[in-house]
Amino acid sequence: VVAGLAWINTKRTKIALNPGRLEPSVELPRGEMEVPLWARHSLLATFNSGFKLSDSKGGFVVNGHTYAQMHNGQGTIVGYTDGRVDVIDWTYGPAAPAGVSFARQNLPPIVENGKAAANIENEAEWGATVGNAVLVWRSAVGVDAHGNLIYAAGEDQTVGSLARALIQAGAVRAMELDINSYWTSLITYGAPGALEPKNLLSGMDRPATRYLEVDDRDFFTVNLR
């Protein structure tokens, strides 16, 4: 069983949250719904976001505006206006405070203080899977002690196995992202202009051009500063 991991230096990159065609399922400016042409010259990577908001019961913030109510206790990847990015247990209440550029919630954290959540082996807590299988494609994102992001994904994963992979890679906090093979993607780009796209793992279901055309789901872009 293989888990793929990607380490993202947040001091040298800019992370952005991009709405998709259908998600989040709230009224908001959707923009390009793919990697904008003007952002492709410095594009390093793209990766999937979380569950549908109807399933995660979480919030959504983009461009400093709260479009879906935030909830305390939810794992949240958050970007600040000063360029910092973090993965936190949200405590700010229903609306994002000043200084937050984007925020995306998806269930409670799976790693806190370098340890897996106490209920990590209760699979019912971590989202519905195709055919109610336990071992499925799963993805997650964490942050290390230096503030860098670590993305993890793999086939035949439990939430616990993915949390342990992140901890071994240095994550001190982490949250689950989307699950099941159709939704799990991290793509890197080998040349400027979003050229030479490549999936993190060869078994990922979606083509490496996924976010270079309109996609139904919200997603993250990683650009060189």
Residue pairs with C-beta under 8 A, 6 or more apart in sequence:
1 154
1 155
1 156
1 157
1 161
2 154
2 155
2 201
3 152
3 153
3 154
3 157
3 161
3 162
3 165
4 152
4 153
4 154
4 186
4 200
4 201
5 150
5 151
5 152
5 165
5 166
5 169
6 45
6 47
6 150
6 151
6 152
6 186
6 188
6 200
7 148
7 149
7 150
7 169
8 15
8 45
8 148
8 149
8 150
8 151
8 222
9 148
10 83
10 84
10 85
10 147
10 148
10 149
11 147
11 148
12 224
12 225
13 44
13 222
13 223
13 224
13 225
14 83
14 222
14 223
14 224
14 225
15 79
15 85
15 149
15 220
15 221
15 222
16 39
16 79
16 102
16 220
16 221
16 223
17 49
17 62
17 79
17 102
17 103
17 104
17 218
17 219
17 220
18 31
18 32
18 33
18 34
18 35
18 211
18 218
18 219
18 220
18 221
19 28
19 29
19 30
19 31
19 33
19 62
19 218
20 30
20 33
20 214
20 215
20 216
20 217
20 218
20 219
21 30
21 33
21 214
21 215
21 216
22 216
22 217
23 49
23 52
23 53
23 216
23 217
23 218
24 53
24 60
24 67
24 68
24 218
25 52
25 53
25 54
26 53
26 60
26 67
26 68
27 67
28 60
28 62
28 65
28 67
29 63
32 214
33 214
33 215
34 211
34 212
34 213
34 214
34 215
35 43
35 46
35 194
35 211
35 212
35 221
39 221
39 223
40 192
40 193
40 194
40 212
41 192
41 193
42 192
42 223
42 224
43 189
43 192
43 193
43 194
43 221
43 222
43 223
44 188
44 189
44 222
44 223
44 224
45 186
45 187
45 188
45 189
45 221
45 222
46 185
46 186
46 187
46 210
46 211
46 219
46 220
46 221
46 222
47 139
47 141
47 151
47 177
47 185
47 186
47 187
47 219
47 220
47 222
48 139
48 177
48 178
48 183
48 184
48 185
48 186
48 217
48 219
48 220
49 104
49 106
49 177
49 178
49 217
49 218
49 219
49 220
50 56
50 58
50 104
50 105
50 106
50 107
50 175
50 176
50 177
50 178
51 58
51 106
51 107
51 127
51 178
51 179
53 59
53 60
53 68
55 127
55 128
56 74
56 105
56 106
56 107
57 71
57 74
58 68
58 70
58 71
58 74
58 76
58 104
58 105
58 106
58 107
59 66
59 68
59 69
59 70
59 71
59 74
59 76
59 90
59 94
59 103
59 104
59 105
60 66
60 67
60 68
60 103
60 104
60 105
60 218
61 67
61 70
61 78
61 96
61 100
61 101
61 102
61 103
61 104
62 102
63 101
63 102
64 81
64 96
64 98
64 100
64 101
65 96
66 94
66 95
66 96
69 94
69 95
70 76
70 90
70 92
70 93
70 94
70 95
70 96
70 103
70 105
71 90
71 94
71 105
72 90
72 91
72 92
72 93
73 89
73 90
73 108
74 89
74 90
74 105
74 106
74 107
74 108
75 87
75 88
75 89
75 90
75 105
75 106
75 107
75 108
75 109
75 110
75 174
75 175
75 176
76 87
76 88
76 89
76 90
76 103
76 104
76 105
76 106
76 175
77 85
77 86
77 87
77 103
77 104
77 141
77 175
77 220
78 85
78 86
78 87
78 88
78 90
78 100
78 102
78 103
78 104
79 85
79 100
79 101
79 102
79 103
80 86
80 99
80 100
80 101
81 99
81 100
81 101
82 99
83 225
84 147
85 143
85 147
85 149
86 143
86 147
86 173
87 109
87 141
87 142
87 143
87 149
87 173
87 174
87 175
88 109
88 173
89 108
89 109
89 112
89 173
90 103
90 105
92 100
96 103
104 218
106 175
106 176
106 177
106 178
107 125
107 126
107 127
107 175
107 176
108 117
108 125
108 175
109 117
109 173
109 174
109 175
110 116
110 117
110 120
110 126
110 140
110 159
110 162
110 163
110 166
110 174
110 175
110 176
111 117
111 142
111 163
111 166
111 167
111 171
111 172
111 173
111 174
112 172
112 173
113 172
113 173
114 167
114 171
114 172
115 167
116 160
116 163
116 164
116 167
117 163
119 125
120 159
120 160
120 163
121 158
121 159
121 160
123 134
123 158
123 159
125 159
126 159
126 176
126 179
127 176
127 179
129 136
129 179
129 180
130 136
130 180
130 181
134 158
135 155
135 156
135 157
135 158
136 155
136 156
136 157
136 179
136 180
136 181
137 153
137 154
137 155
137 157
137 179
137 180
137 181
137 183
137 184
137 204
137 205
138 153
138 154
138 157
138 158
138 159
138 162
138 176
138 179
138 184
139 151
139 152
139 153
139 162
139 176
139 177
139 178
139 179
139 183
139 184
139 186
140 151
140 152
140 153
140 162
140 163
140 166
140 174
140 175
140 176
140 177
141 149
141 150
141 151
141 152
141 174
141 175
141 177
142 149
142 150
142 152
142 166
142 169
142 171
142 172
142 173
142 174
142 175
143 149
143 150
143 171
143 172
143 173
143 174
144 150
144 169
144 170
144 171
144 172
145 170
145 172
150 166
150 169
150 170
150 171
150 174
151 186
151 200
152 162
152 165
152 166
152 169
152 174
153 162
153 184
153 186
153 200
153 201
153 204
154 161
154 162
154 165
154 201
155 181
155 201
155 203
159 176
162 176
163 174
166 174
167 174
177 184
178 184
178 217
181 204
181 205
182 205
182 206
183 217
184 204
184 205
185 199
185 204
185 206
185 210
185 211
185 219
186 199
186 200
186 204
187 197
187 198
187 199
187 200
187 208
187 210
187 211
188 197
188 198
188 200
189 195
189 196
189 197
189 198
190 196
190 197
190 198
194 212
197 208
197 209
197 212
198 208
199 206
199 208
211 219
211 221
